[in-house]
Amino acid sequence: MESGRSFNEATFLLLIWENAMGALLQTAMIIDDDPDLGELLAIFLEKRKIYSLIVPTLSEAAGYLGYMKPTVIFLDNSFPDGLGVNFIRDIRSADHDIKIIMITGDSATWIREKAIEEGIDYFICKPFNLALIDALLDRMNFRKDSP
């Protein structure tokens, strides 16, 4: 999905390549089938100089993780092709250092417990406010003004 604020795959890869020898580029993968939420997060992250790719399905995300290593992943839980909570292990297998923030409307205790057991960094229930995302990114030492 490409919009005025988020990046398509080619642009995302170009940004990573152009910055490979410079300062570390902050990148995000937003795995959510809600395009409005994905766009909202992408706009917010852009203000922090975190470049994002919006991915609407778990199967697409699995493909990207084969060759992309985002700094942080924002992960929903409910998808037509599976549950995000079951995808966390795939993310950790791709790269254990990727930060994972699960943002979901599924507030069942078992989902939170399984997500924590699988190794997420933070669990947020929808609805949420962007100040919380900002605070979590600060806590995870994301720069606010990267190159």
Order of alpha helices (4+ residues) and beta strands (2+ residues): alpha-beta-alpha-beta-alpha-beta-beta-beta-alpha-beta-alpha-beta-alpha
